């Protein structure tokens, strides 16, 4: 399978996809000589678009292996099989991003690539930027660099978020750029891959270099956390709005529903300001209390 993946990778890069993308998007590259011709290295890139994993490999002469989310390898049906075949064919490795043991498995997969002396591409932010800013990096990158004893090369993708914004399937034809920084050597921390303070320091140094290369605004929070908060807020807003609409509809229905009249007497039914017709009132019988003459005389 690895032999097929290698052939398929170069076939797409040099014959099918690569020439077309270079013709349409004319990617410019700065600092390409910072990538070593041989040996293991980690390419740590900002992540603006799905197409980042396509443009960077076609811009470099060496093969790059990227992790791809597990969903690309577990789809069903014809589309799922084709997607799985494509990503396996180009040598991508599935990564479970649920955390915990899955994160450990992702690190080990990356180390396997690096120990073969190859290039491994990774996005320290863990996901695409939701708004074009640069977010806090995760420390798995630093641990891989120390365990593999290899340099980290910062890479800034320029304009890919405008060429293919999140959710847009058909990209906009425009020129994009790739700016590659000098390799970062962290051999001074050798043997400290389990020290979380060291890992955080290394990761922050990498993110600082990415900020300088890309010109992005840096935000010291995880992009994944921000996305979860945005989704939660959106759901809460939608639920609240649905309740408002439901309550308004109920009030409108109640106000337009005709009320059932209660039986009333004829007098009560008449308006209060209707004058009383005295000709229609029957006089009450008069009680005769007079005493006859015979009884008075007696």
C-alpha positions as CSV (number, residue, x, y, z in Angstrom):
1,X,0.0,0.0,0.0
2,X,2.9,2.4,0.8
3,X,4.3,1.8,-2.7
4,X,1.0,2.5,-4.3
5,X,0.5,5.6,-2.2
6,X,3.9,7.0,-3.2
7,X,3.2,6.5,-6.9
8,X,-0.3,7.9,-6.6
9,X,1.0,11.0,-4.7
10,X,3.6,11.8,-7.3
11,X,1.1,11.2,-10.1
12,X,-1.4,13.7,-8.7
13,X,1.3,16.2,-7.8
14,X,3.2,16.2,-11.2
15,X,0.6,15.1,-13.7
16,X,-3.0,15.8,-12.6
17,X,-3.6,18.2,-9.7
18,X,-0.3,20.0,-9.4
19,X,0.0,21.5,-12.9
20,X,-3.6,22.7,-12.9
21,X,-3.3,24.4,-9.5
22,X,0.0,26.0,-10.3
23,X,-1.5,27.4,-13.5
24,X,-4.7,28.7,-11.9
25,X,-3.4,30.0,-8.5
26,X,0.2,30.7,-9.3
27,X,1.4,30.1,-5.7
28,X,4.5,32.1,-4.7
29,X,7.0,30.7,-2.2
30,X,9.4,32.5,0.1
31,X,12.1,30.6,2.0
32,X,11.8,27.3,0.2
33,X,15.5,26.8,0.8
34,X,14.8,26.5,4.5
35,X,13.4,23.0,3.9
36,X,16.2,20.4,4.1
37,X,16.7,18.2,1.0
38,X,16.8,15.1,3.2
39,X,16.1,14.1,6.8
40,X,13.1,14.4,9.1
41,X,11.5,17.7,9.9
42,X,8.1,19.0,11.1
43,X,6.4,21.6,9.0
44,X,4.2,23.6,11.4
45,X,1.7,25.7,9.6
46,X,-1.1,28.1,10.3
47,X,-4.5,26.7,9.1
48,X,-6.8,29.0,7.1
49,X,-8.5,26.6,4.6
50,X,-9.0,23.0,3.6
51,X,-6.8,23.7,0.6
52,X,-3.7,24.4,2.8
53,X,-2.9,20.6,2.7
54,X,-3.0,20.8,-1.1
55,X,-1.1,23.9,-1.9
56,X,1.9,23.3,0.4
57,X,2.7,19.8,-1.0
58,X,2.6,21.0,-4.6
59,X,4.9,23.9,-3.7
60,X,7.8,21.7,-2.3
61,X,9.9,19.1,-4.0
62,X,9.8,16.7,-1.1
63,X,6.8,14.6,-0.1
64,X,4.8,15.8,2.9
65,X,2.5,13.6,5.0
66,X,-0.4,15.4,6.7
67,X,-2.8,14.0,9.3
68,X,-6.4,14.0,8.2
69,X,-9.4,13.8,10.4
70,X,-10.8,10.3,11.0
71,X,-14.1,11.1,9.2
72,X,-12.4,11.1,5.9
73,X,-11.6,7.4,6.4
74,X,-14.8,6.1,7.9
75,X,-17.5,7.3,5.4
76,X,-20.0,5.0,3.9
77,X,-21.4,4.6,0.4
78,X,-19.7,5.3,-2.9
79,X,-18.6,8.8,-1.8
80,X,-17.2,7.5,1.5
81,X,-15.2,4.8,-0.3
82,X,-13.8,7.2,-2.9
83,X,-12.8,9.7,-0.2
84,X,-11.1,7.0,1.9
85,X,-9.3,5.7,-1.3
86,X,-8.1,9.2,-2.2
87,X,-6.7,10.1,1.2
88,X,-5.0,6.7,1.6
89,X,-3.7,7.0,-1.9
90,X,-1.9,10.4,-1.2
91,X,-0.4,8.9,2.0
92,X,-2.4,10.8,4.6
93,X,-2.9,9.3,8.0
94,X,-6.2,9.2,9.9
95,X,-6.2,11.2,13.2
96,X,-8.9,10.9,15.9
97,X,-9.3,14.4,17.4
98,X,-11.4,13.4,20.4
99,X,-8.5,13.8,22.8
100,X,-7.1,11.5,25.5
101,X,-5.8,8.2,24.1
102,X,-6.7,9.4,20.6
103,X,-4.2,12.3,20.9
104,X,-1.4,9.8,22.0
105,X,-2.2,7.7,18.9
106,X,-1.9,10.8,16.7
107,X,1.5,11.6,18.1
108,X,2.7,8.1,17.6
109,X,1.5,8.2,13.9
110,X,3.5,11.4,13.4
111,X,6.6,9.9,15.0
112,X,6.4,6.9,12.7
113,X,6.6,9.2,9.7
114,X,9.5,11.2,11.2
115,X,11.5,8.2,12.2
116,X,11.6,7.2,8.5
117,X,13.3,10.5,7.8
118,X,10.3,12.1,6.1
119,X,8.5,15.4,6.3
120,X,5.4,15.6,8.5
121,X,3.0,18.5,8.2
122,X,0.9,19.6,11.2
123,X,-1.4,22.4,12.2
124,X,-0.6,23.4,15.8
125,X,-3.9,25.2,16.2
126,X,-5.7,21.8,15.8
127,X,-8.4,23.2,13.5
128,X,-9.0,25.9,10.9
129,X,-9.1,29.4,12.1
130,X,-12.7,30.5,12.5
131,X,-12.0,34.2,11.7
132,X,-8.5,34.4,10.1
133,X,-6.7,35.1,13.3
134,X,-3.9,32.8,14.8
135,X,-4.9,30.8,17.8
136,X,-3.1,29.1,20.7
137,X,-1.1,26.0,19.7
138,X,-1.4,22.6,21.1
139,X,1.7,21.0,22.7
140,X,1.7,17.7,20.9
141,X,3.8,19.3,18.2
142,X,6.5,20.1,20.7
143,X,6.6,16.6,22.1
144,X,7.0,15.1,18.6
145,X,9.9,17.4,17.9
146,X,11.7,16.4,21.1
147,X,11.0,12.7,20.7
148,X,12.0,12.6,17.0
149,X,15.0,15.0,17.6
150,X,14.1,16.9,14.5
151,X,13.8,20.6,13.7
152,X,10.5,22.4,13.4
153,X,10.0,24.6,10.3
154,X,7.3,27.3,10.6
155,X,5.1,27.8,7.5
156,X,2.7,30.6,6.9
157,X,-0.1,30.1,4.3
158,X,-1.2,33.4,2.8
159,X,-4.6,34.1,1.3
160,X,-5.9,30.5,1.2
161,X,-8.8,31.6,3.4
162,X,-9.9,34.0,0.6
163,X,-9.3,31.5,-2.2
164,X,-11.4,28.8,-0.4
165,X,-13.3,30.1,2.6
166,X,-14.7,27.5,5.1
167,X,-17.7,25.8,3.6
168,X,-17.1,26.8,0.1
169,X,-16.6,23.9,-2.2
170,X,-15.5,25.7,-5.4
171,X,-12.5,27.9,-4.8
172,X,-12.0,31.5,-6.0
173,X,-9.3,31.8,-8.6
174,X,-6.7,34.0,-7.1
175,X,-3.0,34.0,-6.2
176,X,-1.9,32.5,-2.9
177,X,1.4,32.5,-1.1
178,X,3.6,30.4,1.2
179,X,6.2,31.9,3.5
180,X,8.6,29.4,5.1
181,X,10.7,30.4,8.1
182,X,14.1,29.2,9.3
183,X,14.2,25.8,11.1
184,X,13.8,26.0,14.8
185,X,16.2,23.8,16.9
186,X,14.9,22.6,20.3
187,X,17.7,20.2,21.1
188,X,18.5,22.2,24.2
189,X,15.4,20.6,25.7
190,X,16.4,17.1,24.9
191,X,15.0,14.6,27.4
192,X,12.3,17.0,28.7
193,X,9.5,15.8,26.5
194,X,7.3,15.1,29.5
195,X,7.7,18.5,31.1
196,X,4.5,20.4,30.3
197,X,6.1,23.7,31.0
198,X,8.9,23.0,28.5
199,X,6.3,21.8,25.9
200,X,4.3,25.0,26.4
201,X,7.3,27.2,26.0
202,X,8.4,25.4,22.8
203,X,4.8,25.6,21.4
204,X,4.5,29.3,22.2
205,X,7.9,30.0,20.5
206,X,6.6,28.3,17.3
207,X,3.3,30.2,17.4
208,X,5.3,33.5,17.8
209,X,7.3,32.7,14.6
210,X,4.1,31.9,12.8
211,X,2.6,35.2,13.9
212,X,5.6,37.0,12.5
213,X,5.5,35.1,9.2
214,X,1.8,35.3,8.6
215,X,1.1,38.8,10.0
216,X,-2.0,37.4,11.7
217,X,-3.3,38.7,15.0
218,X,-2.6,36.2,17.8
219,X,-5.3,35.1,20.2
220,X,-4.2,33.2,23.3
221,X,-7.1,30.8,23.4
222,X,-7.7,27.5,21.6
223,X,-9.6,27.8,18.3
224,X,-11.5,24.6,19.2
225,X,-12.8,26.1,22.4
226,X,-13.9,29.2,20.6
227,X,-15.8,27.2,18.0
228,X,-17.6,25.2,20.8
229,X,-18.6,28.5,22.4
230,X,-19.8,29.9,19.1
231,X,-21.9,26.8,18.4
232,X,-23.3,26.8,21.9
233,X,-24.2,30.5,21.7
234,X,-25.8,30.0,18.3
235,X,-27.9,27.1,19.6
236,X,-29.0,29.0,22.6
237,X,-29.9,32.1,20.5
238,X,-31.9,29.9,18.1
239,X,-33.8,28.2,21.0
240,X,-34.6,31.6,22.6
241,X,-35.8,33.0,19.3
242,X,-38.0,29.9,18.7
243,X,-39.6,30.4,22.1
244,X,-40.3,34.1,21.4
245,X,-42.0,33.2,18.1
246,X,-44.0,30.5,19.8
247,X,-45.2,32.8,22.6
248,X,-46.1,35.5,20.1
249,X,-48.1,33.1,18.0
250,X,-50.0,31.9,21.1
251,X,-50.8,35.4,22.2
252,X,-52.1,36.3,18.7
253,X,-54.2,33.2,18.5
254,X,-55.7,34.0,21.9
255,X,-56.6,37.6,21.0
256,X,-58.3,36.6,17.7
257,X,-60.4,33.8,19.1
258,X,-64.2,34.8,19.5
259,X,-65.5,34.5,23.0
260,X,-68.8,32.6,23.8
261,X,-71.6,35.0,25.0
262,X,-73.1,34.2,28.4
263,X,-77.0,34.1,28.7
264,X,-78.3,37.4,30.1
265,X,-81.7,38.8,31.1
266,X,-83.5,41.2,28.8
267,X,-82.8,44.1,31.1
268,X,-79.1,43.3,31.5
269,X,-78.8,42.9,27.7
270,X,-79.9,46.5,27.2
271,X,-77.2,49.1,27.2
272,X,-76.8,51.0,30.4
273,X,-77.5,54.3,28.7
274,X,-80.8,53.2,27.1
275,X,-83.7,55.2,28.6
276,X,-86.5,53.2,30.2
277,X,-89.8,53.3,28.4
278,X,-92.3,53.8,31.2
279,X,-95.3,53.0,29.0
280,X,-94.1,49.5,28.9
281,X,-94.0,49.1,32.6
282,X,-97.1,47.5,34.1
283,X,-98.3,49.2,37.4
284,X,-98.1,47.0,40.4
285,X,-101.4,45.9,42.0
286,X,-102.6,48.2,44.9
287,X,-103.6,46.5,48.1
288,X,-107.1,47.6,49.2
289,X,-106.8,48.4,52.9
290,X,-110.0,50.5,53.2
291,X,-112.5,49.6,56.0
292,X,-116.2,49.2,55.0
293,X,-118.8,51.6,56.6
294,X,-120.6,48.7,58.3
295,X,-117.4,47.7,60.2
296,X,-116.7,51.3,61.2
297,X,-120.1,51.8,62.5
298,X,-119.9,48.8,64.6
